[in-house]
Amino acid sequence: EQPMNHPIHVIGAFSDTNRATEVAEELGGTLILDPRPETSHLPFAALVWAGADRPARISEPADVAAWIACERTIRPRPQTAPPGTTLPGVIGVFPLIANPTLDHDAADAHWRDNHAPLALEIHLVMSHYRQLCIISHLHGLELDGIALCGTDTVDDLREHFFKDEAGRQAILNDIAHFADTKRSPRRLIATETVFG
């Protein structure tokens, strides 16, 4: 069994990408934002995380929600970039609410132990994959987790995310087992900038 190394973050969800960028830059944190000009249809426009030692610095300006989460790296991100520059590619950000027939821990265990290997098998274009497991809800939108699925292009994410139709169905069936697909908010298509 591999040693567990799951960094803990305070994560803030913002409706205002400019404010989120300011907070991420000020704290030397990570910024995940949907760059589309119209984001009111999304659950949030940006996520920011930084060290967990000063939670109010993120949770207070985060107008949509704030959580404490652990980050599980299922497939590491290969690219690096100088601090403050946007990393290449895009990220599908999938907010997750657990299936009501399971408690948080059972849903999370299935996501980690069953869904993650299946996702690596089906999403051939996925260049990196992280799971943000929410371990404490501070305020606002209540989620159980957030999947960060990286691809090289928007087209890969939108058109080639599944290796075939059988794979697409297998993923959807598995998600329905551990997630509430009706209540889980819609996906974002985001970029990532690391300021630290």
Residue, then its C-alpha position, 0 to 999 in steps of 0.5 A: e500500500q502506498p504511503m498517504n500524502h494528501p495535502i490539506h487545503v482551505i478552499g474558497a469558491f468565488s463568483d468573482t474571478n477578479r477577487a479570486t485572482e487577488v486572493a490567490e496572488e496575495l496568499g501565493g495559492t492556487l487559482i482554478l477559474d473558468p475564463r468564460p465571460e458569462t459564469s452566472h450559470l455555473p455553481f462558482a466561477a473560481l476556486v482558490w486554495a492555499g495553506a490551511d494555517r490562515p483559513a479566514r484569509i480564504s473563507e471570508p472573501a469566498d462568497v459562494a462557499a468555503w471548505i477544508a479538503c484533502e487533495r488526492t493526486i490520482r494522476p500527477r500533473p506533468q506540466t509546470a510553469p513559472p509562478g503566476t503564469t497559467l498552466p497549459g491545458v484545461i481542467g474539467v471541474f466536477p462538483l460532487i454531492a454524495n448519493p443520498t443512499l450513502d454517507h460521505d465516507a462510503a461515497d468517498a471510498h467508492w470515488r477513491d477506490n472504484h471510480a478513480p481506476l475506472a476513470l484512468e481506464i476510460h478517459l484516455v485523454m486525461s493528462h492529470y487527475r486530482q480529487l478534492c475530498i471535502i472533510s469540513h464544510l465552512h459555509g455556503l454551497e455544500l459539496d462532498g468533493i470536487a474532481l479536477c480532470g485535466t486535458d490538453t484542449v477543450d475539444d478533448l474534454r468536450e468531444h473525446f473524454f470517453k474512449d468509446e460509448a461503452g466507456r461513457q456508459a460505464i462511467l455514468n453508471d458508476i457515478a450514479h452509484f456514489a454521486d447524486t447526479k441530479r443535485s451535483p452542480r454542473r461542470l466548469i471548464a477551467t484553467e490553473t495558475v499557481f502563484g506560490 
